[in-house]
Amino acid sequence: MYHLCTTAAFQTIYQKRKILDIRLNIKDFPSVGVTRFELATTRPPDAYSNRAELHPVAFRSANIVYFSQIVTFLQDFFLILSSMKRFALLIAVFFGFLASGCGSSATRSAADFTIEVYTPEYASGFDIRGRDKDAATLVTVRNPWQGAGNVEQHLLILREGAKAPAGLDAQVVKAPVRHVVCMSSSHVAMFDALGEVRRISGVSGIDYISNTYVNEHRYCGEVRDVGYDTNLNFELLASMRPDLVLLYGVTGENTVVTGKLRELGIPYIYVGDYMEESPLGKAEWLMVAAELCNVRDKGAETFRGIAARYNALKTRIAGAARSPRPKVMLNTPYRDTWFMPSSRSFMVRLIEDAGGEYVYTKNDSDTSVAVDLEEAYLLASAADTWINVGPCNTLAELTAQNPKFADVPAVRNRQVFNNNRRQTPAGGSDFWESGVIRPDLVLHDLCAVFNPQAADTAELYYYKRLE
């Protein structure tokens, strides 16, 4: 009771009671002689006008005043009792939350997901784990951009009525997801490989997407272009209300984008498939899409088929490869700078598995390095084959951009191949889309280029010879 008297609620009640008492006294006393409450009037003074006693008329209403004060006190008393009940209820709710928090503290860490649901064989950037209590799974993504060190992100996938544990640092979605936005074309290919491409409702750069479903459904508005990077159309995203946005990072998290997505209440996760050094490791990221779509078994079966075909061809090439291996030059200059990938990159792994030898051996980092045009010319002069030559479709286009390279052996011998056989009118290459998920087809193309005697057919799928 003493505590209640110090609360704001009780003080308010007390002030209202004082005002009511004052108003009752004012009402029941005439103005003459009660100058402490009202200004003097023009009424003629009487014997009591300058005295401190009450006016005789006041005594007739004294009982009324007393009765009114009793009524007011009773009203206040019951109001205080009501406040005490509410206060007791607040205490009960507070301790209920406290008990709930203490009871669930063991479920607030990603480490509580101890059951291995899917541990990748080739990929290093993710895993999928579960827990005993329900069917929820946790996708953990590691170092999904260049230069990342000890970066981890978590995506909690709820299903079968599972609830998200309080305090878990993770984005949360319910499976199967219905509407997904893919910020990379390789993400589109993952869903397509699983037969789940209809779940895609948004992409970035729709003119550069090769996927048939996306192109057929863009015109009816079922698949929208949400823009690029920091120029995302957040108003459109807010109206679409996707279940999940799949992001990719180049040098770090785009906090402008992720901050706005959090503000809009749209879950997201960075997909680091492009950081994988193994071609099969890149393709294995389709298991994340499978988990989102509740088709885990189908995803595992799809990936096993890709890996089996890749490894079988790799073994056959190893037994029939030319010796010495043909040396391979990569890329063309970008704004007068020639970028050469690391010897650990997935592209170099493909070259080696296809029976070729990468011409540049100085870079063993996890990123591409720039070389000047003079060094690039020396490398191209030492190569037997030149591949991945940017937007060029003919040898004339290639030599027009790089006149000095017109006399290198690969150009003279027509051993220049580009990975843009399948491209959109805007120039988007399916090599960077479905080719990420079908390294077995890419390996076959390169085998047909470097070691045609080991290939099933000379027909190319992603590559073409420049004429």
C-alpha positions in Angstrom: 0.0 0.0 0.0 2.8 2.4 0.8 4.4 1.5 -2.5 1.2 2.4 -4.3 1.1 5.8 -2.6 4.3 6.7 -4.3 3.2 5.8 -7.8 2.1 8.2 -10.4 -1.4 6.6 -10.5 -2.0 7.2 -6.8 -0.7 10.8 -7.0 -3.1 11.5 -9.8 -6.0 10.1 -7.8 -5.0 12.2 -4.8 -4.8 15.4 -6.8 -8.2 14.8 -8.3 -9.7 14.2 -4.9 -8.2 17.5 -3.6 -9.7 19.4 -6.5 -13.1 17.8 -5.9 -13.0 18.7 -2.2 -12.2 22.3 -3.1 -14.9 22.5 -5.7 -17.5 21.1 -3.2 -16.5 23.7 -0.6 -16.7 26.5 -3.1 -20.1 25.4 -4.2 -21.6 25.2 -0.7 -20.3 28.5 0.6 -21.8 31.9 -0.5 -19.4 34.3 -1.9 -19.7 37.0 0.8 -17.2 36.4 3.5 -15.3 33.6 1.7 -12.9 35.9 0.0 -10.1 33.3 0.2 -11.7 31.4 -2.7 -13.3 34.1 -4.8 -12.9 37.7 -5.6 -14.9 40.3 -3.6 -18.3 41.1 -5.2 -20.5 44.2 -5.3 -22.8 42.6 -2.8 -23.2 44.9 0.3 -21.1 43.7 3.2 -22.7 42.3 6.3 -21.6 41.5 9.8 -19.6 38.6 8.7 -17.9 39.9 5.6 -14.6 40.6 7.2 -14.5 37.7 9.7 -12.9 34.4 9.5 -15.9 32.4 10.6 -18.1 30.6 8.1 -21.2 32.3 6.9 -24.3 31.0 8.7 -25.8 29.6 5.5 -22.8 27.3 5.2 -23.8 25.3 8.3 -26.9 24.2 6.5 -24.8 22.4 3.9 -22.0 21.1 6.2 -23.5 17.6 6.3 -23.8 17.5 2.5 -20.1 18.4 2.2 -19.1 15.7 4.7 -21.3 13.1 2.9 -19.7 14.0 -0.5 -16.2 13.6 0.9 -17.1 10.1 2.2 -18.4 9.1 -1.2 -15.3 10.5 -2.9 -13.0 8.6 -0.5 -14.9 5.3 -1.2 -14.5 5.8 -4.9 -10.8 6.5 -4.5 -10.4 3.4 -2.3 -11.9 1.1 -4.9 -9.8 2.7 -7.6 -6.7 1.9 -5.6 -7.8 -1.7 -5.1 -8.2 -1.9 -8.9 -4.7 -0.5 -9.4 -3.3 -3.1 -7.0 -4.9 -5.9 -9.0 -3.3 -4.5 -12.2 0.0 -4.2 -10.5 -0.1 -7.7 -9.2 -1.0 -8.9 -12.8 2.1 -7.0 -14.1 4.3 -8.7 -11.6 2.9 -12.1 -12.6 3.5 -11.4 -16.3 7.0 -10.2 -15.6 8.0 -13.3 -13.7 6.3 -15.4 -16.3 8.6 -13.9 -19.0 11.6 -14.3 -16.8 10.8 -18.0 -16.3 10.2 -18.5 -20.0 13.5 -16.8 -20.8 15.4 -19.0 -18.3 13.7 -22.1 -19.6 14.7 -21.4 -23.3 18.2 -20.1 -22.7 19.6 -23.4 -23.9 18.0 -22.9 -27.4 19.5 -19.5 -28.1 22.7 -20.7 -29.8 23.4 -22.1 -33.3 25.5 -24.7 -31.5 22.3 -26.3 -30.2 21.6 -27.6 -33.8 23.9 -30.6 -33.4 22.3 -33.1 -35.9 24.0 -33.3 -39.2 21.3 -32.9 -41.9 23.7 -32.2 -44.8 27.5 -31.9 -44.7 28.9 -30.9 -48.1 31.4 -33.2 -49.7 32.9 -30.5 -52.0 31.6 -27.1 -50.8 33.3 -25.4 -47.9 30.9 -22.4 -47.4 27.8 -23.9 -45.8 26.3 -26.8 -43.9 22.8 -27.7 -42.7 22.1 -29.0 -39.2 19.0 -29.9 -37.2 17.9 -30.5 -33.6 16.0 -33.3 -31.8 13.0 -31.3 -30.6 11.4 -30.4 -34.1 11.9 -30.4 -37.8 13.6 -27.0 -38.0 17.0 -26.8 -39.7 19.8 -24.2 -39.5 21.8 -23.3 -42.6 25.1 -21.8 -41.7 27.0 -19.8 -44.3 30.7 -19.1 -43.9 32.8 -16.4 -45.5 30.4 -15.6 -48.5 32.5 -12.8 -50.0 36.1 -12.1 -50.9 38.4 -11.3 -48.0 36.0 -12.5 -45.4 37.5 -14.1 -42.3 35.5 -16.0 -39.7 32.2 -14.6 -41.0 29.2 -16.7 -40.2 25.5 -16.1 -41.0 22.6 -18.3 -40.1 19.2 -19.0 -41.7 16.7 -20.8 -39.6 14.2 -22.8 -41.7 11.0 -23.6 -39.8 8.6 -26.5 -40.8 5.9 -28.6 -39.2 4.9 -26.0 -36.7 8.4 -25.4 -35.3 9.0 -22.1 -33.5 12.1 -19.9 -33.6 14.0 -19.9 -30.3 14.2 -16.6 -28.6 17.6 -14.9 -28.9 18.9 -16.9 -31.9 20.9 -14.7 -34.2 19.5 -15.9 -37.5 17.2 -14.9 -40.3 14.0 -16.9 -40.2 11.9 -18.4 -43.0 9.2 -21.1 -43.2 9.6 -24.0 -45.6 8.7 -24.4 -48.3 9.3 -20.9 -49.4 6.7 -19.6 -51.9 8.3 -16.4 -53.2 12.1 -15.9 -53.5 14.2 -13.1 -54.9 17.5 -14.1 -56.5 20.2 -11.5 -56.8 22.5 -13.7 -58.8 21.7 -15.7 -62.0 23.3 -18.8 -60.4 20.6 -18.7 -57.7 18.0 -19.0 -60.5 19.8 -22.1 -61.9 19.7 -23.8 -58.5 15.9 -23.7 -58.3 15.6 -24.6 -61.9 17.8 -27.7 -61.5 15.4 -28.9 -58.8 12.2 -28.2 -60.8 11.3 -25.4 -58.4 11.9 -22.3 -60.5 8.2 -21.3 -60.1 9.1 -20.1 -56.6 11.2 -17.3 -58.0 9.3 -14.0 -58.0 12.1 -11.5 -58.5 15.6 -11.3 -60.0 18.3 -8.8 -60.5 19.0 -7.7 -64.1 16.2 -9.7 -65.8 17.6 -8.9 -69.3 20.7 -10.9 -68.4 18.8 -14.0 -67.2 18.7 -17.0 -69.6 16.2 -19.1 -67.8 13.1 -19.9 -69.9 10.6 -19.6 -67.0 11.9 -16.2 -65.9 11.7 -14.8 -69.5 8.2 -16.2 -70.1 6.8 -14.9 -66.8 8.4 -11.5 -66.8 5.8 -10.0 -69.1 2.8 -11.0 -67.0 4.5 -9.6 -63.9 5.0 -13.0 -62.1 8.8 -12.4 -62.1 9.9 -8.8 -61.4 13.3 -7.1 -61.8 14.2 -5.6 -58.4 17.3 -3.7 -59.5 20.9 -3.9 -58.6 22.9 -3.8 -55.4 22.3 -0.5 -53.6 19.9 0.6 -56.4 17.4 -2.0 -55.3 13.8 -1.0 -55.7 12.8 -1.3 -52.1 9.3 0.0 -52.8 8.8 -2.9 -55.2 10.3 -5.4 -52.7 7.9 -4.1 -50.0 4.9 -4.7 -52.2 6.1 -8.1 -53.3 6.7 -9.3 -49.7 9.1 -12.2 -50.7 9.7 -14.9 -48.2 13.5 -14.6 -48.8 16.1 -12.6 -50.7 19.2 -14.5 -51.8 22.1 -12.0 -51.8 25.7 -12.2 -53.0 28.6 -10.1 -51.7 31.8 -9.0 -53.5 34.0 -7.5 -50.8 31.6 -7.5 -47.8 28.1 -7.2 -46.5 26.1 -4.4 -48.1 24.7 -2.9 -44.9 22.5 -0.4 -46.8 20.7 -3.3 -48.4 20.6 -5.6 -45.4 19.5 -2.7 -43.1 16.6 -1.8 -45.3 15.6 -5.4 -45.7 15.5 -5.7 -41.9 13.5 -2.6 -41.7 11.0 -4.1 -44.2 10.9 -7.4 -42.3 12.2 -9.3 -45.3 14.5 -12.2 -44.5 17.8 -12.6 -46.4 20.9 -14.7 -46.6 24.2 -14.3 -48.5 24.9 -17.2 -50.9 28.7 -17.7 -51.3 28.7 -20.2 -54.2 31.0 -18.1 -56.3 33.6 -18.3 -53.6 34.0 -22.0 -53.9 37.2 -23.2 -55.5 35.8 -26.5 -56.6 33.4 -26.7 -59.6 31.4 -29.3 -57.8 31.5 -27.2 -54.6 29.7 -24.4 -56.5 27.1 -26.8 -57.7 26.6 -28.3 -54.3 25.0 -25.0 -53.1 21.8 -26.2 -54.8 21.3 -28.2 -51.6 20.5 -24.9 -49.8 17.7 -24.2 -52.4 16.5 -27.8 -51.9 16.3 -27.3 -48.1 14.2 -24.1 -48.7 11.8 -25.9 -51.0 11.5 -29.0 -48.8 13.0 -31.3 -51.5 16.1 -32.4 -49.7 16.1 -35.9 -51.1 15.6 -34.7 -54.6 18.4 -32.2 -54.2 20.8 -34.9 -53.0 19.8 -37.1 -55.9 20.3 -34.3 -58.4 23.7 -33.3 -57.1 24.9 -37.0 -56.9 24.1 -37.3 -60.6 26.1 -34.2 -61.5 29.1 -35.3 -59.4 29.0 -38.8 -60.8 29.1 -37.6 -64.4 31.8 -35.0 -63.6 34.1 -37.5 -61.8 33.6 -40.2 -64.5 34.6 -37.8 -67.2 37.6 -36.5 -65.2 38.9 -40.0 -64.8 38.5 -40.8 -68.5 40.4 -37.6 -69.4 43.2 -38.4 -67.0 43.8 -41.6 -68.8 43.7 -40.1 -72.3 45.1 -36.5 -71.9 47.7 -35.2 -74.3 51.2 -34.8 -73.1 52.5 -32.3 -72.7 49.2 -30.7 -71.7 48.1 -27.7 -73.8 48.7 -24.3 -72.1 45.7 -22.2 -71.6 45.4 -18.4 -71.5 42.3 -16.7 -69.8 40.3 -13.5 -70.2 40.8 -10.2 -72.0 41.6 -6.7 -70.5 39.0 -4.8 -68.6 39.7 -1.0 -68.8 43.3 -1.7 -69.7 43.8 -4.1 -66.9 44.1 -7.8 -67.3 42.8 -9.9 -64.4 44.2 -13.4 -64.0 42.5 -15.8 -61.6 44.2 -17.7 -58.8 45.6 -21.1 -59.5 43.2 -22.3 -56.9 40.1 -20.9 -58.6 37.3 -23.1 -59.9 38.1 -22.1 -63.5 41.7 -23.3 -63.2 40.4 -26.5 -61.6 38.2 -27.1 -64.6 41.1 -26.5 -67.0 43.2 -29.0 -65.1 40.5 -31.6 -64.9 39.9 -31.2 -68.6 43.6 -32.0 -69.3 44.9 -28.4 -69.8 47.6 -26.4 -68.0 47.0 -22.8 -66.8 49.6 -20.5 -68.2 49.8 -18.2 -65.1 51.3 -19.8 -62.0 52.2 -16.7 -59.9 48.8 -16.2 -58.1 47.8 -18.7 -55.5 45.6 -16.3 -53.4 41.8 -16.5 -53.2 41.3 -13.5 -55.6 42.2 -12.5 -59.1 45.2 -10.3 -59.6 45.9 -7.6 -62.2 48.7 -7.9 -64.7 49.8 -5.2 -67.2 49.3 -5.7 -71.0 52.9 -6.4 -71.6 52.9 -9.4 -69.2 49.6 -10.5 -70.6 51.0 -10.5 -74.1 53.9 -12.7 -73.0 51.5 -15.1 -71.4 49.2 -15.2 -74.4 52.3 -15.9 -76.6 53.1 -18.9 -74.5 49.6 -20.4 -74.7 48.2 -23.0 -77.1 44.6 -22.1 -76.4 42.8 -18.9 -75.3 39.4 -19.1 -73.6 36.8 -16.8 -72.0 37.5 -13.7 -74.1 34.7 -11.4 -72.8 32.0 -10.2 -75.2 33.9 -11.1 -78.4 32.0 -13.3 -80.9 34.6 -13.3 -83.7 38.4 -13.2 -84.0 38.0 -9.8 -85.8 36.3 -8.4 -82.7 39.0 -9.8 -80.5 42.0 -8.4 -82.5 40.2 -5.1 -83.0 40.1 -4.7 -79.2 43.7 -6.0 -78.8 45.6 -5.5 -82.1 48.9 -6.5 -80.6 47.5 -10.0 -79.8 46.7 -10.8 -83.5 49.9 -12.7 -83.9 49.8 -14.9 -80.8 49.6 -18.7 -81.6 46.1 -19.3 -80.3 44.7 -16.6 -82.7 46.8 -17.8 -85.7 45.7 -21.4 -85.1 42.1 -20.6 -84.4 42.3 -22.0 -81.0 40.2 -19.2 -79.3 37.0 -20.3 -77.6 34.5 -18.2 -75.7 31.9 -19.2 -73.1 29.0 -17.2 -74.7 27.4 -19.7 -77.0 24.2 -19.4 -74.9 23.6 -15.7 -74.3 20.6 -13.3 -74.0 20.1 -10.4 -76.5 21.5 -8.1 -73.8 24.6 -10.2 -73.5 23.9 -12.3 -70.4 25.8 -15.6 -70.5 24.2 -18.9 -69.4 27.7 -20.1 -68.6 27.5 -18.0 -65.4 23.9 -19.2 -64.8 23.2 -22.8 -65.4 26.9 -23.5 -66.0 27.5 -23.0 -62.3 25.2 -25.9 -61.5 26.2 -28.1 -64.5 30.1 -28.3 -64.2 29.8 -31.7 -65.8 28.7 -30.0 -69.1 31.4 -27.3 -68.8 34.0 -30.0 -68.2 32.8 -31.8 -71.4 33.1 -28.6 -73.4 36.7 -28.0 -72.2 37.6 -31.7 -72.7 36.4 -31.3 -76.3 38.6 -28.2 -76.7 41.8 -29.5 -75.1 41.5 -33.3 -75.5 38.9 -34.1 -78.2 39.9 -37.7 -78.3 38.5 -38.2 -74.7 35.2 -36.4 -75.3 31.9 -38.1 -76.2 31.2 -35.6 -78.9 32.8 -32.6 -80.4 29.6 -30.6 -80.0 29.9 -27.7 -77.5 27.2 -26.6 -75.1 28.5 -23.4 -73.4 31.5 -22.7 -75.6 32.1 -21.8 -79.2 35.1 -21.4 -81.4 35.7 -17.9 -82.6 36.0 -17.7 -86.4 
